[in-house]
Amino acid sequence: MSFDPNNLKIHLVESFQDVSDFMAWLHQGHRLMGFDIETSGLNWVDGQIRLAQFGTEQEGWAIPFQKYPWIVHEALCYLRDRGTLIVGHNVGGFDMTWMRHKTGFIPDWSKVHDTMLLLALLDTAGSKALKDGASVYVHPCARLGQKALHDDMDKNGWDWATVPIELPSYWFYGVMDTILTVNLFLTLLPIAEKMNLLDAYATERHVEKIMHGVSWNGLLVDEAHCVLWQDRHLARCAEIKQHVTDEWGIDNIGSGQQLATAFENSGVVLTVRTESGNQWAMDADTLDLIAVENQGHPLVALVTEYRRGLKYGGYYGQNLDFMRSDGRVHPSYKQCAARTLRMSANAPPIQTQPRVTTDPEVRNSFISAPGMSYISADLSNVEARLFALLSGDTDFQRAFTDGLDVHCWLGGLMYNGGTPIEKKDPRRNKSKNSLFASIYGAGAAKLAVTAGITLAEAVETQTLLKRTLPSIRSHSKAMEYEALHMLADVGRAGITLRDGRVIKDTEGQDLYYKYSNFSIQGTARLVLAERLIALDNAGVADRIVAVIHDEVVVEVPDDETDEYTLALQEHMEDHFTYPIPLTAGVGKPAKRMGQVDH
């Protein structure tokens, strides 16, 4: 049955007769059921479920949760026990987390489907929002219910916690989401099958179950630590503000125009303007360039420290803001957020908080529970290994299979006639940073800053690297060619990963040099999914409390740390899928997350 907006049946449970009618409808043997909830906000630990909705292609019900929680729980258990497929939009990351907390319900994850994952796989650069997807694939009127509700909320000053449950536009909107989700799923699944994406979709469904557990577990916050270090950062920022005012005459350190004037007054020749062209650019990359070209200009160091202090102080504040009544933060992971399908997280943004090597005190905000310890496992040099694989550079691959320090090996090729240099050789850092700069698409200025060399040295180093590893250029050209070939075939540029998923850029973009990096980042995301599933199959995933890029952090009982260390080492690594091993570093158990050591 195709979606017909003029033939919908939408109900609100308001009486025990309605309960009886809903249960009779539920028992009609539906093969597929849409599920959604409306809540007071995003805080599932302390917030409230206001409505729960069930829907099929043309009909659905809204149930006031506070009045009939047992009906919602019983309905979900019935659907689970009879093997009905349940479909939602971000169902694992949101709806099932709330239901688990409020009722104890845990689904049969093999029967749970998610249209957000399907949208992400079909168009990595496109919108993953339900209404956007439904407007394209189901019916142009998909947003109408949303508009009516928002108009009512704006008119009366209601928010999601105060909008009346009996308001027709509210419960109509909620039920419509389930109906749209079912119709969207029935439309997208055949498309995914035609595009040979069902295996990739199955992988993401398994990862969704795992990430549901990661968010559920959360990280215990040391509140006193956050307050102490936030105050220290903010105090240092106040000192810097006063110093630049006294020394450079800058009243507002956040003013790019005042910074530019101070630089020019000190003899710096500025060369980079903002996108509009009206002012001199003062972003981080431009400051790096000024530092490189002016032998570490002191104002650059002060502004950089000030910005970093505000940023890091903000992380402590966020960790406090998102700490729930259980004393933990529960980051919300966006499983396929980026165009490369790499994960992101918010509430708090755990993936953007600084590494241990940069500022361990931010991560030290998170402590293990009494009798528990953190253990961290991180894929080793995964981007470099994947570049060696994807580029087909057999010499580079052999360096990994032979167990060499790849940066010493590469430094030997660049500077020592092919004989690997020693780890303490400063040229190792140059070769390492130039390799990653090339993989990530960074320029010479960024390389100069990260490697601690002059701009001229950075240019020379990158030139030498490309002569030493011609596979860098050949892989980049191969990815550009593939992207252009897909553009000619289907009207959108893109590249295909090993499991069939296609990475696309934003429509209309022509930055084809990015696809070399896209191929590596996308494959790294695929590897992470494979490792998470391996950990789940080994019974380790239920202990994961954070996933940060290619790093997995578990919280385990103190008397089981040896067992989990061995399990992480075994299952984070992959010695069979690829021609070269994918290895991992596993740290020692620690009581604070900033103390884990690989």
N, C-alpha and C positions, 0 to 999 in steps of 0.2 A: 504494500500500500504506500503510495507516494504521499508526502506531506501536503495537507490541505488546510491552510489557515482559517478557512471558513467552516470547517467541520471538526473543530476541536471540542473535547469534553473535559472541562477543568473544574475540579471540585475542591471544597474546603471542608475538612472534618470539623463539625460544630456540635454534634450530638452523638449519643450512643447508637442511634439509627445510622448515622453517617459512618460510625466505626464498623457496624455490621456490613454496610454496603461496600466499604473499602476492603474489608477482609474477603467478602464474596468476590469482588473484582480481582483481588490479588490471587485467589485460588483458581482463576480461570486457565491456568497453565501457560502463562506467557513465557516464551523462550528467551526473552531479553527484557531487562527492566532498567530504566534510567533511575539514578539516585542522586540527590543533591540536598544540601542543607543551607539554611540562612541563619547567620549567627550575629551576635552582638558586636563582633570585631574579629581580629585575627588571633587573639590570645586564647588558645584552646584549653590551657590549664585553668584559667580563672574566668573565662567568658561563659556565655550561655548560648545554647542552640535555641533558636526561636521557632523555626519551621523545619520540618523534614518533608521532602517531596519524592514521590514515586511517579514514574511515567512510562508510557509506551509510545508508539508512533503517533497516536492521535488523542490519547486520553491520559489524565494524570490527577493525582491527589496531593493536597497539601495538608500536613498534620501539625497542629500547634504542639510543639515538643514538650513544653513545660506542663501541659495538661494531659498529654497522652504519651509519655516516654515509653511505657511498656508496649504500646501498640507498634511504635517504630522499631523497637528491639525485636519484638516477636515477628514482625514482617520481614526484617532482615534475616533473622535466623531461619524462617521458613524458606525464603529464597535460597539461602546458602545450602540448606539441607536437601532441597530438591534439585540442586545443581543448576539453578537459573543463572544465566550470565548477567552480571551487574555492570553497567557502564556509567561512568561519570566523567567529569572534566576536572583534571587534577584530583582525582578521587583518592589516590593513595596519600598524597601529600597534605590533603585538607580534610575531606569528608570522613574518611575512615579513621583519621587521627582523633577527630572530635568524638566520633561514635565510640571508639575504643575507650576514651577517657570518661565519657558520660555514662556508658551502658556496659562496658566490658566486651562489646562485640568485636570479634576478629573474623574477617571474611575468609573464605577459601580463595586464596590469591590466584589460583589457576583459573578461576571463573570471573575475575575482575578485569575490566577493560577500561581504557582511558583515551578519550578523543584528543586530549592535549598532546599525548605522545604521537598519535597518528599525524596530527597537523605538523608537528615538529619534524617528523621523518619525511613527510611529503614536500615540505618547503622549509628548509632550515633557516632561511632568512626572513620568512614571512611571519605574520602575526600568529600567536598561539592562543589568542582569546576565543572563547566559545562563540560570542556573537559575531565576530569577524569571520570565523570559519563557517558558521551556519549561514551567514548572509551570502557567502560565495557558493557553498556546496548544497545548501538545503533550500532556502527561499530568501528573496530580498527583504521580506518583512520581519526577519529574525530580530531586529533591534526595536521593534515597535513597543513591545512590553516593557523594555528597559527604559525607553523614553518616557512612557506614561508614569512609571514609578518615580523616576528622577524628577519629573515635573511636580508630582505630588510632594515629594520630600523637600524640594527647594521652596515650594510655596508655603509649607507649614513649618519649616525649620527642623525637620526630622533627620536623624541619622540612622544607621543600621541597628542601633541599640534601642531606638525609641519609636521607629515607625510602627503604627498599630498593626498587629497581626491580622486583624479582620479587614484591613484596607484591601479592597479588591485588586488594586494594581500591584500590591505587594505579593499576595499569594498567587496571583495570576503569573507574575514575573517568575516566581520560584518554580511553579509547575512547568511553565514554558521552557525553562532551562533543561528539565529532564526530557521533555518531548523533543526539543532541538538536539539534545545530546544523542538520543537514540537514533534519530534520523541522520545525524551527522555520522555516527558510527556505521550505520548501514550503507552510507554512501562512500565513506573513506576506505573501509576494509577491502572492498573489491579493487579499488584503485591501488592500494598497497600491495595486494596480491599480484596485480598486473605488472607492477613495478618491481616485483621480486623482493619486497620489503617485509614479508611476514616473519622471516627469521630475525631480522633486526627489531621488529616490533615485539617479538617474544622476548628478546634480550632486554629491551627497555621495560617491559612489564615486570620481569624478574627483578631488575634493578629498582623499580618503583617500590616493590615490596621491601627491599633491603633499606632504601632510603627512608621509607616510612618508619622503620625501626630506629634508624640513626637519629632522626628528629625526635622520636618518642623518648629515646634515652637521654639526650641532651648532655650538657656539661655543667658541672657544679661550679658556682662562682664564689670567689673569695672577695667579698664586698669591701673589706678593709683595705685589701691590696689595691683594688680599683680606685678607691678614694685617694689613697696615698699617692699613687703614681699619676693620677689625673691632676692632682694639685701640684705635683712637681713639674709636670709638663707645662701647665698653665702659668706657673710662677716663672719658669724659664722664658716662656714667650713674653711675659710682661717685661722681663729684664731686657730681652732683645729689642722690643719696641722702644724702650727708653734709650737704649744704646744707639740705635739707628737714628733716632731723633736728635740726640746730642752730637753724634759723629757726622751724620750725613744730612741733617736737616729735613728728614722725612717725617711728616706728621702722621701719615697713614701708610703703614707698611703693606697694606693690601692694595694700594693704588699703583697700577702698572705705570701710569704717567709719572708719578713722583719717583718711582724706582728708575725709570728710563732717564729722567733728568739728572738724578744722582750719578748714574753710571756715566753719562755724557760729561758731567762736570768733573769727573775723575779721569777723563781721557779715554774712556771706552768708546770704540767705534761700533755702533749698533747697526745690524744688517737685516734683522728679521722683523717683519711687520705682522700685525694681526691679520686675520682673514679679510677684514673690511679694508685694510690698508691705511686706516686713519691713525693708528698708533703703533708704537713699537711693542712687539710681543714680549711678554715677561713670563711665559709658561715655563715648566720645569726643563723641557728640552732646550729652550733658548738660554736659560740660566746656565745649563750645563755647557753650552757652546761658549758663553761669555767666560766661564771659568777656565775652559780649555785654552781659549785664545788670549787670556789675560793672566796666565800663571796663577790660577786660584784666587781670583779677586775676593777680598774679605767680605764684601757686601753680599756676594753670592752665597757664601757659607752661612751668613747670618739669616738671610731670607729663606734659604733652604731649611735651616734648622728650625726657624719659626714655623714654616709651613708644616714640616714634619711633626713638630710639637703639637700644633693644633690638631693635626690628623690623628696622631697617636692618643692624645688626650681625649679626642672624640671617640676613639675605640673603647677606652675605659668607660666613658659615659654611656655608650651604646650597650656595653655588656651589663651595666647596671640597669639601664632603661628596660632591657629585654629580659632581665631576671624575673622569673615567675615566682609564685608563692611557694613552690617546691625548692626554691634556692638555685634553680638551674635556668640556663638559657636553652631554648629548643630551636636551633636555626631551621628556617624553612628553606629547603633546597629546591631550586628550579633545575630540574633534571636535564632538560635539553634547552637551556636558555640561549646560548650563543649560537651563531650560525655554524660553528664547528661541532655543536651539540655538547660542548663542555659545560659542566655544571656551574651554577652560581648559588649563592646563599644570601639570605637576609634575615634580619631579626634574631641575632646580629649578623653582619656580613663576615662570617668566619673566614671565608676564603681570601679576603683582601687584607686581613690583619697581618702584620709583619711577621716574617720568618724568625725563627729562634736566633739565627745568625745576625739579623738586623736589629731586633729589639726583643729579647726574650721576655721582658716584663709584661708585655701585652698578653702573650700566651700564658704567662704565669698567673693571669687572672683566673685561670681554670684549674681547679684542684680536684683530685680524686676523693671519693667518699671514704670514710673510715674503713680500714681493712681492704681497700682497693688500691690499685696502681694503674697508671697509664702506660701503654706500650704503643710506640709508633712504628709503622712500616712504610717505607717510601720507595717507589720504583726508582732504580738507579740509572741516571743518564738516559731516561727513556726517550727524550726527543732526539738525542744524538744517535741512539740505536735505531730508532725508526727512520731517521734520515738515511742511515747506512742501508737499511732494508729497501726503502721506497726508491732511493736513487739508483739502486743496483750496483753500488760501489763495492766490488768484491774485496778489494784491499782493506777498505774501512771495516767491512763485515768480519774479515779475518782477524783484525785487531781485537774485536770483541770475542770471537770464538777462541782465540788464543789466550784470553784472559789478561790482555795488556791494559795498562793505564792508558786509555785512549788519548788523553790530553798530552801525556809524555810522548806517545807514539806520533801524534800529529805535530807536536813541537819538534820532534826529531826530523820529520819530513820537511818542515818549514825552515829549520835553522841549523840542523846538525847532520846534513847529508844522509838522512834516513836512519841514523842511530837514535833510538829513543833518548830524550833528555831526562834528567832526574826530577823528582817531584819538587825539590827545593829550588830548581832553576826558575828564575823570574819569568823566563820566556814561556813556561807552561801556562801561566796565567794569561798571557797575551794570546796564545793559541786557543785556549779554552774560551775566553771571552769573544774572540773573533769568530769562532765557530758558532756559538750561540747567537751572536749578533746577526750572523748571516741566516741562520735558521729562522730567527724571529723577524727578520726583515729590518733590523735596526741599522742606522747609519753610522758613519765614522765618529760623529760627535758623541753619540751614546756609548760607543765602544771606548772612546778616549776616557770617559768618566768612569765606566765600570772597570776598566783595566788599569786606570791610573797612569795613563800615558798621554803624550801630547796629541793634538789633532793630526799633525803631520805623521806621527808614528802610527796612529790609528788607520789613516788612509793607506799607508805603506803596508801595514799588517793585513788589512782586508784584501789588498791587491795580491799580496803573497799567498794568502789562504786560497784565493780563487785560482791561482796558478797551480797551487799544490793539490787542491781538490777540485778538478774541473767538473766533478759530479754536482757541485753546488749550482753551477750555471746550467748544466744539462737538465737537472731535475726541475729547476725553475722553468726552463723553456718547455719541458715536457708537460708540466702542469698548465702553463699558459695555453699550450696547443690544445690540450684536452678541454679546457674551459671554453676556448673559442669554438672548438668543434661542436660542443654541446649547444653553444649559443646559436650556431648555424642550424643545428638540427631541430631544437625545440624552442628557440627564442629566449632562453635564459642560460647564462654561463654557469658552469658547475663542473665538479669532478666527482667520480664515483669511488667510494671506499671499498675495502675488501668484502664487506658483508652486503654490499649492494646499496647502501644509503648514499644519497647524493648531497654534497655540500654546495650550496648556492650562495652567491653574494646578493646583496640588496639589488632589486631590479633597477636597471639603468646604470649600475656601476661598471666601470671598465678598468678597475685596478687589478689587472690579471696577474701581476707579480705576487699578489697576496696568496695565490692558490698553492704555492709551494709550502708556505706556512700552514695554510688550511689543511693540506694533506697530512702534515705531521700532527697538528693538533687534533684533527678529527680521528686519526688512527690511535693517538694516545688516549682519547676518550673511549674508543672501542676497547682498547687494552684494559683500561680501568674497569669498564663494565665486566669484562671477562674475569678479571681478578676478584671483583666483588662477588660475582656468582660463585667462583671457586671457593671463596671464604664462606659463603652461605652454605654451599654443599658440604663443607667441612665442619659446619656447626659453630663457626667463629663470628659470623656476621651479627648475631644478636647482641654481641658485646661492643659493636662499633658505636662510638659517640661522636665522631667527626670524620668527614671526608674533605680534605683540603688539597685540591688539585690532584696530584698523584700520590697523596699520602693518606693513610688510613690510621686512625687513632682508636684504640680499644681501651676500655676500662674493665679490669679483671680482678678477681680476688687475689690477695697477696700470695696465698699458698698455691696458686695455679699459674704464676707468671712464667715459670719454665715451660709448662705445657703450651701456653698461648704463644710464647716467643717462638717455639719450634713450629707451631702451626702457621703463624704469620710468615715465617721464613719460607716454609714449604709452599704455601698457597698464594702468596703474593708474587712468587716467581713463576716463570713459564719457560721451560726448557724444550718444549715439544712443538708448539704451534708455528713458530717462526724459524727461519734458518739460523738465527743467532739467539742466544739466550737472553731473556728479559729478567734481570736480576733485581733484588730489592735489598735495601738496608733496613735492619730492624734494630731499634734502640733498646737501651737498658730500661727496665721499669723505673718510673719516677712518680712522685706525688704531685708534681705540677707539670702542666703541659709544656711549659717553656724549658723544662729540664730534660725532656726526652732527647736522646743523643744517638745519632746513627753512626 
